[in-house]
Amino acid sequence: MLFSDVAYMGIDPTAGRRPLDYAVIDKRKQILALDQGDIESVLAFVAGLEKVIVAIAAPQAPNKGLMRRSEIRRRNNLKADGNTWTKWRVCEFMLRRCNIRLYNTPADEQKAPGWVRNGFHLFRRLEELSFQPFVVGDEPADHAIIEVSPHACFSVLLEHRPLLKRTLEGRMQRQLVLYQEGLDVSNPLRVLEEITRHHLLTGNLPLDGLYEADPLDALAAAYTAFLVGEEPNQVTQVGESEEGLITLPVGELKDFYP
C-alpha cells in the first residue's frame, strides 16, 4: 500500500505469539491504518510508505552503561563515582526522576524481555532500510525513526501518571486524551451513556468504539511521530543520542508527575 503524503506510524511490539499492533495517521490526524501483524508484515507495510516517521514503543538498543560515566552523572546531579542507576539508560533515569516509571533496559540483549528484543530487531531492520534517528532541532528525514514510551506519553499529556492500561477506566482515560488531542477516535464518554443497569447486571457492556490497550499505545506513538513532523516545538527528548533518546509529546517536561 502506497501513501503519497507523509504518514506517521506507531508500532507497539509484543512478545511471544501475539502480533504487533500498529497505527498510521496522516497530517490531519485521520487514522489511515490500525491493525496487527508479525514483524515481517509490518516491515512490508512500512516499505510501502514514501515518506514516514515511525515511532517504536520499545527501547532501541541495549543499555550501553552511560550512567557509569562521571561526566554524565555530574550532569544529572549524581555522585560522580557512585553506582546508583547504572542499570538504567540515561533516558530512563531522567523519566524515573520525574516519577514516570518504566522498565530498565538490560545491557545483555539475551536477558531482555521478548517485546524489548522485538523492539531492538525493529530498530535494526529499519536502520537497514535507511531510516534515520530524529533529534530535536534537526529536520526529520523522509524516513525517520524515534523511540517512545506510551506510558510516558500519556503521563505527560495528562500531567500525571495514568490509570492501569488494561482496565476499562484506563482505556477510557487514554482514548479520551487522544480524542482531546484531535485524533480520529470516538469520544469514549459515549460508552458511559450507553451503559444501562441491564448491561451491568448481565455483564454485557456495549464497548463498541473503545479501543484495547495495545492499539491505544500504538496510536499514542503515532501521535508523537505526528508532532515530530508537524509541530516539532511540541516535542522534547530525554537521554543521550549515543545510547538512545525517548521522544515525548510535550514541549517541556514537568519536574514531577504525581
QUIDAKA-V857408 format. One record per residue. N is the residue number from 1. RES is the residue in one small letter. PHI is phi as a letter, one per 30 degrees, with the letter a starting at -180 (NA if undefined). OMEGA is omega as a letter, one per 40 degrees, with the letter a starting at -180 (* if undefined). NEAR is the number of other C-alpha atoms within 8 Angstrom. Layout:
n=N res=RES phi=PHI omega=OMEGA near=NEAR
n=N res=RES phi=PHI omega=OMEGA near=NEAR
This chain:
n=1 res=m phi=NA omega=a near=5
n=2 res=l phi=c omega=i near=6
n=3 res=f phi=c omega=a near=9
n=4 res=s phi=d omega=i near=7
n=5 res=d phi=d omega=i near=7
n=6 res=v phi=d omega=i near=12
n=7 res=a phi=b omega=a near=14
n=8 res=y phi=b omega=a near=16
n=9 res=m phi=b omega=i near=15
n=10 res=g phi=c omega=i near=18
n=11 res=i phi=b omega=i near=15
n=12 res=d phi=c omega=a near=15
n=13 res=p phi=d omega=i near=14
n=14 res=t phi=b omega=a near=11
n=15 res=a phi=c omega=i near=9
n=16 res=g phi=i omega=a near=6
n=17 res=r phi=d omega=a near=4
n=18 res=r phi=d omega=i near=6
n=19 res=p phi=d omega=i near=10
n=20 res=l phi=d omega=i near=13
n=21 res=d phi=c omega=i near=15
n=22 res=y phi=b omega=i near=16
n=23 res=a phi=b omega=i near=16
n=24 res=v phi=b omega=i near=14
n=25 res=i phi=b omega=i near=16
n=26 res=d phi=c omega=a near=13
n=27 res=k phi=d omega=i near=10
n=28 res=r phi=c omega=i near=5
n=29 res=k phi=i omega=i near=11
n=30 res=q phi=d omega=a near=9
n=31 res=i phi=d omega=i near=11
n=32 res=l phi=c omega=i near=8
n=33 res=a phi=a omega=i near=8
n=34 res=l phi=b omega=a near=10
n=35 res=d phi=a omega=i near=8
n=36 res=q phi=b omega=i near=9
n=37 res=g phi=a omega=i near=10
n=38 res=d phi=d omega=a near=8
n=39 res=i phi=e omega=a near=9
n=40 res=e phi=d omega=a near=7
n=41 res=s phi=d omega=i near=8
n=42 res=v phi=d omega=i near=12
n=43 res=l phi=d omega=i near=9
n=44 res=a phi=d omega=i near=8
n=45 res=f phi=d omega=i near=9
n=46 res=v phi=e omega=a near=7
n=47 res=a phi=d omega=i near=7
n=48 res=g phi=d omega=a near=9
n=49 res=l phi=c omega=a near=13
n=50 res=e phi=d omega=i near=11
n=51 res=k phi=b omega=a near=10
n=52 res=v phi=a omega=i near=12
n=53 res=i phi=c omega=a near=17
n=54 res=v phi=c omega=i near=14
n=55 res=a phi=c omega=a near=16
n=56 res=i phi=c omega=a near=16
n=57 res=a phi=d omega=i near=16
n=58 res=a phi=a omega=i near=13
n=59 res=p phi=d omega=a near=13
n=60 res=q phi=d omega=a near=9
n=61 res=a phi=a omega=i near=8
n=62 res=p phi=d omega=i near=11
n=63 res=n phi=e omega=a near=13
n=64 res=k phi=c omega=i near=7
n=65 res=g phi=i omega=a near=11
n=66 res=l phi=d omega=a near=11
n=67 res=m phi=d omega=i near=13
n=68 res=r phi=c omega=a near=11
n=69 res=r phi=d omega=a near=9
n=70 res=s phi=d omega=a near=10
n=71 res=e phi=d omega=i near=7
n=72 res=i phi=d omega=i near=10
n=73 res=r phi=d omega=i near=13
n=74 res=r phi=d omega=a near=10
n=75 res=r phi=d omega=a near=7
n=76 res=n phi=c omega=i near=6
n=77 res=n phi=h omega=i near=6
n=78 res=l phi=c omega=i near=8
n=79 res=k phi=d omega=a near=8
n=80 res=a phi=e omega=a near=9
n=81 res=d phi=c omega=i near=6
n=82 res=g phi=d omega=i near=7
n=83 res=n phi=b omega=i near=6
n=84 res=t phi=d omega=i near=4
n=85 res=w phi=i omega=a near=7
n=86 res=t phi=d omega=i near=10
n=87 res=k phi=d omega=a near=11
n=88 res=w phi=c omega=i near=13
n=89 res=r phi=d omega=a near=17
n=90 res=v phi=e omega=a near=12
n=91 res=c phi=d omega=i near=12
n=92 res=e phi=d omega=i near=12
n=93 res=f phi=e omega=a near=10
n=94 res=m phi=d omega=i near=10
n=95 res=l phi=d omega=i near=12
n=96 res=r phi=d omega=i near=10
n=97 res=r phi=d omega=i near=8
n=98 res=c phi=d omega=a near=10
n=99 res=n phi=i omega=i near=9
n=100 res=i phi=c omega=a near=12
n=101 res=r phi=c omega=i near=7
n=102 res=l phi=a omega=a near=8
n=103 res=y phi=d omega=i near=5
n=104 res=n phi=c omega=a near=8
n=105 res=t phi=c omega=a near=11
n=106 res=p phi=d omega=i near=11
n=107 res=a phi=d omega=i near=9
n=108 res=d phi=c omega=a near=8
n=109 res=e phi=e omega=a near=8
n=110 res=q phi=d omega=i near=5
n=111 res=k phi=c omega=a near=6
n=112 res=a phi=d omega=i near=10
n=113 res=p phi=e omega=a near=7
n=114 res=g phi=e omega=a near=9
n=115 res=w phi=d omega=i near=11
n=116 res=v phi=d omega=i near=11
n=117 res=r phi=d omega=i near=11
n=118 res=n phi=d omega=i near=11
n=119 res=g phi=d omega=i near=14
n=120 res=f phi=e omega=a near=13
n=121 res=h phi=d omega=i near=8
n=122 res=l phi=d omega=i near=9
n=123 res=f phi=d omega=a near=11
n=124 res=r phi=d omega=a near=8
n=125 res=r phi=d omega=i near=8
n=126 res=l phi=d omega=i near=10
n=127 res=e phi=d omega=i near=9
n=128 res=e phi=d omega=i near=7
n=129 res=l phi=c omega=i near=6
n=130 res=s phi=i omega=i near=7
n=131 res=f phi=d omega=a near=11
n=132 res=q phi=c omega=i near=9
n=133 res=p phi=d omega=i near=7
n=134 res=f phi=c omega=i near=11
n=135 res=v phi=b omega=a near=8
n=136 res=v phi=e omega=a near=8
n=137 res=g phi=j omega=i near=4
n=138 res=d phi=c omega=i near=6
n=139 res=e phi=d omega=a near=5
n=140 res=p phi=d omega=i near=11
n=141 res=a phi=d omega=i near=8
n=142 res=d phi=d omega=i near=8
n=143 res=h phi=b omega=a near=12
n=144 res=a phi=c omega=a near=13
n=145 res=i phi=b omega=i near=12
n=146 res=i phi=b omega=i near=14
n=147 res=e phi=c omega=i near=14
n=148 res=v phi=b omega=i near=16
n=149 res=s phi=b omega=a near=12
n=150 res=p phi=e omega=i near=11
n=151 res=h phi=e omega=i near=11
n=152 res=a phi=d omega=i near=13
n=153 res=c phi=e omega=a near=14
n=154 res=f phi=d omega=i near=13
n=155 res=s phi=d omega=a near=13
n=156 res=v phi=d omega=i near=15
n=157 res=l phi=d omega=i near=10
n=158 res=l phi=d omega=a near=9
n=159 res=e phi=i omega=i near=9
n=160 res=h phi=a omega=a near=9
n=161 res=r phi=d omega=a near=12
n=162 res=p phi=d omega=i near=12
n=163 res=l phi=d omega=a near=8
n=164 res=l phi=e omega=a near=7
n=165 res=k phi=d omega=a near=9
n=166 res=r phi=c omega=i near=8
n=167 res=t phi=d omega=i near=8
n=168 res=l phi=d omega=a near=6
n=169 res=e phi=d omega=i near=8
n=170 res=g phi=d omega=i near=12
n=171 res=r phi=d omega=i near=15
n=172 res=m phi=d omega=i near=11
n=173 res=q phi=d omega=a near=10
n=174 res=r phi=d omega=i near=12
n=175 res=q phi=d omega=i near=15
n=176 res=l phi=d omega=i near=11
n=177 res=v phi=e omega=a near=11
n=178 res=l phi=d omega=i near=12
n=179 res=y phi=d omega=i near=12
n=180 res=q phi=d omega=i near=7
n=181 res=e phi=d omega=i near=6
n=182 res=g phi=j omega=i near=7
n=183 res=l phi=d omega=a near=11
n=184 res=d phi=d omega=i near=8
n=185 res=v phi=b omega=i near=8
n=186 res=s phi=d omega=i near=8
n=187 res=n phi=d omega=a near=8
n=188 res=p phi=d omega=i near=11
n=189 res=l phi=d omega=i near=8
n=190 res=r phi=d omega=i near=7
n=191 res=v phi=d omega=i near=12
n=192 res=l phi=d omega=a near=7
n=193 res=e phi=d omega=a near=7
n=194 res=e phi=d omega=a near=7
n=195 res=i phi=d omega=i near=10
n=196 res=t phi=c omega=i near=7
n=197 res=r phi=e omega=i near=6
n=198 res=h phi=d omega=i near=6
n=199 res=h phi=e omega=a near=11
n=200 res=l phi=d omega=a near=10
n=201 res=l phi=d omega=a near=7
n=202 res=t phi=d omega=a near=6
n=203 res=g phi=i omega=a near=6
n=204 res=n phi=c omega=a near=7
n=205 res=l phi=d omega=i near=7
n=206 res=p phi=d omega=a near=8
n=207 res=l phi=c omega=i near=6
n=208 res=d phi=e omega=i near=5
n=209 res=g phi=j omega=i near=8
n=210 res=l phi=c omega=a near=11
n=211 res=y phi=d omega=i near=8
n=212 res=e phi=d omega=a near=8
n=213 res=a phi=d omega=a near=9
n=214 res=d phi=d omega=i near=8
n=215 res=p phi=e omega=i near=14
n=216 res=l phi=d omega=i near=12
n=217 res=d phi=d omega=i near=12
n=218 res=a phi=d omega=i near=16
n=219 res=l phi=d omega=i near=13
n=220 res=a phi=d omega=i near=13
n=221 res=a phi=d omega=i near=19
n=222 res=a phi=d omega=i near=17
n=223 res=y phi=d omega=i near=14
n=224 res=t phi=d omega=i near=15
n=225 res=a phi=d omega=i near=15
n=226 res=f phi=e omega=a near=16
n=227 res=l phi=d omega=i near=12
n=228 res=v phi=e omega=a near=11
n=229 res=g phi=d omega=a near=9
n=230 res=e phi=c omega=a near=7
n=231 res=e phi=b omega=a near=9
n=232 res=p phi=d omega=i near=9
n=233 res=n phi=d omega=i near=6
n=234 res=q phi=c omega=i near=11
n=235 res=v phi=b omega=i near=16
n=236 res=t phi=b omega=i near=13
n=237 res=q phi=b omega=i near=10
n=238 res=v phi=b omega=i near=11
n=239 res=g phi=j omega=i near=13
n=240 res=e phi=b omega=a near=9
n=241 res=s phi=e omega=a near=7
n=242 res=e phi=d omega=a near=4
n=243 res=e phi=c omega=a near=12
n=244 res=g phi=k omega=i near=13
n=245 res=l phi=c omega=i near=12
n=246 res=i phi=c omega=a near=12
n=247 res=t phi=c omega=a near=13
n=248 res=l phi=b omega=a near=13
n=249 res=p phi=d omega=i near=13
n=250 res=v phi=a omega=a near=10
n=251 res=g phi=d omega=a near=8
n=252 res=e phi=a omega=i near=7
n=253 res=l phi=d omega=i near=7
n=254 res=k phi=d omega=i near=8
n=255 res=d phi=d omega=a near=5
n=256 res=f phi=a omega=i near=7
n=257 res=y phi=c omega=a near=12
n=258 res=p phi=d omega=* near=6
